[in-house]
Amino acid sequence: MKSQRIKEKEQSIRIIIRDEKSITNAVYKAKVAAQNCGFSKIDSTLIATVASELARNVLVHGSGGEVSIVTVNSNGMSGVEIIAEDKGPGIPDVEQAFKDGYSTRGTLGVGLPAVKRIMDEVEVSTGSKGTRILSRKWIRR
């Protein structure tokens, strides 16, 4: 999914992820940002779900890091970005990690595939010094 060049970032919130409470905070702030941007209640809840998955991955796989929630405008469109960054060991096989049912921790393996389905754009940068996942959803008008 090729990303568009973003012209204007309206609001940015950065949450340090270090425990369950910070994950809950990221989820809440993502939902509020999505609602304030104009997303429906359903889409706002889905965006909050993405924040939950990405924040949990930062904590579990990256031993902490941060999640940024950004409202954006480009070419008359509005949207929300969720950016998750950690300093963990990286994702060995990104393509595999985004397949349904794949898990390195014995879970159902639905988290990253759900991020890909929910969001319009997903970009992953990963290596031995950490992972950065940028996801973006645009309002459908």
C-alpha positions in Angstrom: 0.0 0.0 0.0 1.7 3.2 -1.2 1.3 6.1 1.2 0.3 9.6 0.2 2.4 12.6 1.0 0.7 14.3 4.0 0.4 18.0 3.7 -0.8 19.0 7.1 -0.7 17.4 10.5 -3.3 18.9 12.8 -2.8 17.2 16.1 -0.2 14.7 17.4 -0.3 12.8 20.7 2.6 10.7 21.9 2.2 8.0 24.5 5.1 6.2 26.0 4.2 2.5 26.2 5.6 0.8 29.3 2.7 -1.1 30.9 -1.0 -2.0 30.5 -2.2 1.4 31.7 -0.3 3.1 28.9 -1.9 0.7 26.4 -5.3 1.7 27.7 -4.4 5.3 27.4 -3.3 4.9 23.8 -6.6 3.1 23.0 -8.7 5.9 24.6 -6.8 8.7 22.9 -7.0 7.0 19.5 -10.7 6.6 19.8 -11.2 10.3 20.8 -8.9 11.5 18.0 -10.8 9.4 15.5 -14.2 10.8 16.7 -12.9 14.4 16.7 -11.6 13.8 13.2 -15.1 12.9 12.1 -15.0 9.1 12.0 -18.2 7.2 12.8 -18.5 5.4 16.2 -17.8 2.1 14.4 -14.7 3.3 12.6 -13.5 5.1 15.7 -13.7 1.8 17.6 -11.9 0.0 14.9 -9.1 2.6 14.9 -8.9 2.2 18.7 -8.5 -1.6 18.1 -5.6 -0.9 15.9 -4.0 1.3 18.6 -4.5 -1.5 21.1 -2.9 -4.1 18.9 0.1 -1.9 18.0 0.6 -0.7 21.5 0.5 -4.3 22.9 3.0 -5.4 20.3 5.3 -2.5 21.3 5.1 -3.7 24.9 5.3 -7.5 24.4 7.7 -7.8 21.4 9.6 -4.5 21.7 9.9 -4.3 25.5 8.2 -0.8 25.4 8.4 2.2 23.1 5.9 4.7 22.0 2.7 5.1 20.0 1.8 8.4 18.3 -1.7 9.3 17.2 -1.9 12.0 14.5 -4.8 13.6 12.8 -3.9 14.5 9.2 -5.3 16.3 6.2 -4.2 15.8 2.6 -5.9 16.8 -0.7 -9.2 17.6 1.1 -9.2 14.3 3.0 -9.0 13.8 6.7 -7.6 10.8 8.5 -5.8 9.4 11.5 -2.3 7.9 11.7 -1.2 5.5 14.4 2.6 5.1 14.5 4.1 2.5 16.8 7.9 2.4 17.5 10.0 0.2 19.6 13.6 -0.7 20.1 13.1 -4.5 20.0 14.8 -7.2 17.9 12.6 -6.5 14.8 10.2 -8.6 12.9 12.1 -11.5 11.1 9.5 -12.0 8.4 7.1 -9.1 7.9 5.0 -10.8 5.2 4.5 -13.8 7.5 3.7 -11.6 10.5 0.7 -10.1 8.6 -0.8 -13.5 7.7 -3.8 -14.7 9.7 -3.0 -17.3 12.3 0.8 -16.6 12.5 2.0 -16.0 16.0 5.3 -16.2 17.8 3.7 -16.1 21.3 1.0 -18.8 21.0 -1.9 -16.4 20.4 -4.5 -16.5 17.7 -2.3 -14.5 15.3 -5.1 -12.1 14.3 -3.6 -8.7 15.5 -1.4 -7.5 12.6 -3.6 -9.0 9.9 -6.5 -7.0 11.5 -4.4 -3.8 11.4 -3.9 -4.4 7.7 -7.6 -5.0 7.1 -8.8 -2.0 9.1 -6.4 0.6 8.0 -6.0 2.0 4.4 -2.2 2.2 4.5 0.4 0.3 6.5 4.1 0.8 6.3 6.6 -1.3 8.2 10.3 -0.5 8.9 12.1 -3.2 10.9 15.5 -4.3 11.8 17.7 -5.4 14.7 17.4 -2.0 16.4 13.6 -1.8 16.4 10.4 -1.7 14.4 8.2 1.2 13.2 4.7 0.6 12.0 2.8 3.5 10.4 -0.9 2.9 9.8 -3.3 5.4 8.3 -7.1 5.5 7.8 -9.0 8.0 5.7 -12.5 9.2 6.3 -14.8 7.9 3.5 -17.1 10.8 2.4 
